[in-house]
Amino acid sequence: MAAEQPLAPAVEPPTLDPAREALLGELETTLDFRFRDRRLLNLALQHGSFAPSRPGDRRESYERLEFLGDAVLNLVVCDHLYQRFSDAPEGDLAKIRARVVSEPWLARMAKSLQLGRYLLLGKGEEKSGGRTRPSMLADLLEAVLGAIYVDSGFGVAHAVASRWLAEMFEELESPGEDFKSELQELLQVREHRLPRYRISKTEGPDHAKMFVAVVEASGRVLGEGHGASKKQAEQAAAQAALEKLQRRDRRPTR
């Protein structure tokens, strides 16, 4: 099979000065991705309010790359959810996808990558706080992903986006298996208390680490669980606690 070829940009991006080149090289280290054409990354970080550097230059912005990156991101997320939640119906998958690609989650990811620091803005947008605005940060993340897709193709864009979103993917709960919410509702009704979770220890090597979580209420341990992430371990602990409470309920009274 022939290697995937990068797309040719619709418009040739302008050349970069050495200072901007160095700054974008710094960002590439954070992104853990090296562009073949760094001008695409620069375009992905250029807001429409930013004035052309030379008279007569065409005013460009990240909007076209954002449009492309939005589609790439949705496909990456859908692929992950389809593989991870193999028994979930389409409606549940759509709800989880909407959460992952929502503005707060994307802005959070963009903030962790410090994209706002490299954004090219006009003076008005700068003064109004555009550099830290969640909606703009979310747009930036999609635009940068779109630039990666144009630069190196979908396979590379998929791998990079999956790496960026790995922590968020770990936080996702399986549809219909939210044991933590179920336990919380049960304890609120019975004892008017909330469960508390803590990670008691970790096990295994760094590349295959397992977490051990315990859930407590009223000073007593209700359950313990193991998982490949803290969230999974807490869910397992909540499940163990529910099973323990259910067994107690089934005991015959004397």
C-alpha positions in Angstrom: 0.0 0.0 0.0 1.4 3.4 -0.9 2.2 5.8 1.9 -0.4 8.4 2.8 0.5 11.7 1.0 0.0 15.0 2.7 -2.5 17.4 1.2 -1.3 20.5 -0.7 -2.5 23.7 1.0 -5.1 25.6 -0.9 -3.3 28.9 -0.4 0.5 29.1 -0.1 1.2 30.4 3.5 3.5 33.4 3.9 7.1 33.0 4.8 8.1 33.2 8.5 10.8 35.4 10.1 13.5 33.7 12.3 11.9 34.7 15.6 8.5 33.3 14.7 10.2 30.1 13.3 11.9 29.6 16.7 8.7 30.2 18.6 6.8 27.7 16.5 9.6 25.2 16.9 9.1 25.5 20.7 5.4 24.8 20.2 6.2 21.7 18.1 8.1 20.3 21.1 5.0 20.7 23.2 2.7 19.2 20.5 5.2 16.3 20.1 4.9 16.7 16.4 7.2 18.2 13.8 5.6 19.9 10.8 7.0 19.4 7.3 5.7 22.9 6.5 5.8 25.0 9.6 3.9 27.8 7.8 0.7 25.7 8.2 1.1 25.8 12.0 1.6 29.5 11.8 -1.6 29.9 9.8 -3.5 27.7 12.3 -2.6 30.2 15.0 -3.5 33.4 13.1 -6.8 35.0 14.0 -8.8 37.0 11.5 -8.1 40.2 13.4 -4.4 40.0 12.9 -3.3 42.5 10.2 -1.0 41.4 7.3 2.6 42.1 8.0 3.1 43.8 4.6 0.8 46.0 2.6 -1.0 44.1 -0.1 -0.7 40.7 1.7 -3.8 38.7 1.8 -5.5 38.6 5.3 -5.6 35.0 6.4 -7.0 33.2 9.5 -7.3 29.8 11.0 -10.9 29.4 10.1 -10.5 27.1 7.1 -8.1 24.8 9.0 -10.5 24.9 12.0 -13.3 23.7 9.7 -11.1 20.8 8.6 -9.8 20.0 12.1 -13.4 19.8 13.4 -14.2 17.0 11.0 -10.9 15.2 11.8 -11.4 15.5 15.5 -15.0 14.1 15.4 -13.8 11.1 13.4 -11.0 10.4 15.8 -13.4 10.6 18.8 -16.0 8.5 17.1 -13.4 5.8 16.2 -12.2 5.7 19.8 -15.7 5.5 21.3 -16.8 2.8 18.8 -13.8 0.7 19.8 -14.0 1.3 23.6 -17.8 1.0 24.1 -18.5 -1.9 21.8 -22.0 -2.6 23.3 -23.2 1.0 23.6 -26.1 2.1 21.3 -25.6 5.0 18.9 -27.5 7.5 21.1 -25.2 6.9 24.0 -22.1 7.2 21.8 -23.4 10.5 20.4 -23.9 11.9 23.9 -20.3 11.0 24.9 -18.9 12.4 21.7 -20.7 15.7 22.3 -19.1 15.9 25.7 -15.6 15.3 24.4 -15.8 17.8 21.5 -17.6 20.4 23.6 -16.0 23.8 24.0 -14.9 23.3 27.7 -13.1 20.1 27.0 -11.4 21.4 23.9 -10.4 24.7 25.6 -9.0 22.7 28.4 -6.8 20.7 26.0 -5.7 23.8 24.2 -4.8 25.4 27.5 -2.7 22.4 28.5 -0.8 22.8 25.2 -0.4 26.5 25.8 -1.8 27.4 22.3 -3.0 30.8 23.4 0.6 31.9 24.0 1.4 31.5 20.2 -1.8 33.0 18.9 -1.5 36.0 16.5 -4.2 38.5 17.4 -5.2 42.0 16.5 -4.9 44.7 19.2 -8.7 44.9 19.8 -9.0 41.1 20.4 -5.8 41.2 22.6 -7.3 43.9 24.8 -10.6 42.0 25.2 -8.9 38.8 26.4 -9.2 36.8 23.2 -6.0 34.9 24.0 -7.6 33.2 26.9 -11.2 33.0 25.7 -12.4 29.4 25.8 -14.2 29.6 22.5 -11.1 30.8 20.7 -8.9 28.2 22.4 -11.2 25.5 21.3 -11.1 26.8 17.7 -7.3 26.9 17.9 -7.1 23.2 18.9 -9.2 22.2 15.9 -7.2 24.5 13.6 -3.9 23.0 14.7 -5.3 19.5 14.1 -6.5 20.6 10.7 -3.0 21.8 9.9 -1.5 18.5 11.0 -3.9 16.7 8.7 -3.0 18.9 5.7 0.7 18.5 6.5 0.9 14.7 7.2 -2.4 13.0 6.5 -5.2 11.4 8.5 -3.2 8.6 10.0 -0.7 11.0 11.7 -3.5 13.4 12.7 -5.4 10.5 14.3 -2.3 9.4 16.3 -1.5 12.9 17.5 -5.1 13.7 18.5 -5.4 10.4 20.3 -2.3 11.3 22.3 -3.6 14.7 23.1 -7.0 13.3 24.3 -5.6 10.3 26.1 -6.2 11.8 29.6 -9.7 12.9 28.7 -10.5 9.5 27.2 -9.5 7.9 30.5 -12.1 10.1 32.3 -15.0 8.8 30.2 -17.4 6.5 32.0 -19.0 3.6 30.2 -22.7 4.3 29.4 -25.0 2.6 31.8 -22.2 1.7 34.2 -21.9 4.8 36.4 -21.5 3.0 39.7 -20.3 6.2 41.4 -23.5 8.0 40.8 -25.6 5.0 41.8 -23.7 4.7 45.1 -23.9 8.4 45.8 -27.7 8.4 45.3 -28.1 5.3 47.5 -26.0 6.7 50.4 -27.8 10.1 50.2 -31.2 8.4 50.6 -30.1 6.0 53.4 -27.6 8.0 55.4 -27.7 11.6 54.0 -23.9 11.3 53.4 -21.7 11.4 50.4 -19.1 8.7 49.5 -15.4 9.7 49.5 -12.7 8.2 47.3 -9.0 7.9 47.7 -6.2 6.1 45.9 -4.7 3.8 48.5 -1.8 2.6 46.4 -0.4 1.9 42.9 0.9 -1.4 41.5 2.9 -2.6 38.6 5.5 -0.9 36.3 5.1 2.6 34.8 4.0 1.3 31.4 1.3 -1.0 33.0 0.4 0.8 36.2 -2.7 -0.2 38.2 -4.4 2.0 40.7 -6.2 0.8 43.9 -9.0 3.0 45.1 -11.2 2.7 48.2 -14.5 4.3 48.9 -15.6 5.4 52.4 -18.6 6.8 54.1 -19.2 7.6 57.8 -15.6 6.6 58.6 -16.0 3.0 57.2 -14.6 1.5 54.1 -17.4 0.3 51.8 -15.4 -1.1 48.9 -12.1 -1.4 47.1 -11.4 -1.5 43.3 -8.5 -1.8 40.8 -8.2 0.0 37.5 -5.7 1.1 34.8 -6.7 4.7 35.6 -7.8 6.5 38.8 -11.3 6.9 37.4 -11.6 3.2 36.5 -10.4 2.2 40.0 -12.9 4.5 41.6 -15.7 3.0 39.5 -14.6 -0.5 40.5 -14.6 0.5 44.2 -18.1 2.0 43.9 -19.3 -1.3 42.2 -17.8 -3.3 45.0 -19.5 -1.1 47.6 -22.9 -1.5 45.8 -22.5 -5.3 45.7 -21.6 -5.3 49.4 -24.6 -3.3 50.3 -26.9 -5.4 48.2 -25.6 -8.6 49.8 -26.3 -7.1 53.2 -29.8 -6.2 52.2 -30.5 -9.7 51.1 -29.5 -11.2 54.5 -32.6 -12.6 56.3 -33.6 -10.6 59.4 -33.8 -12.4 62.7 
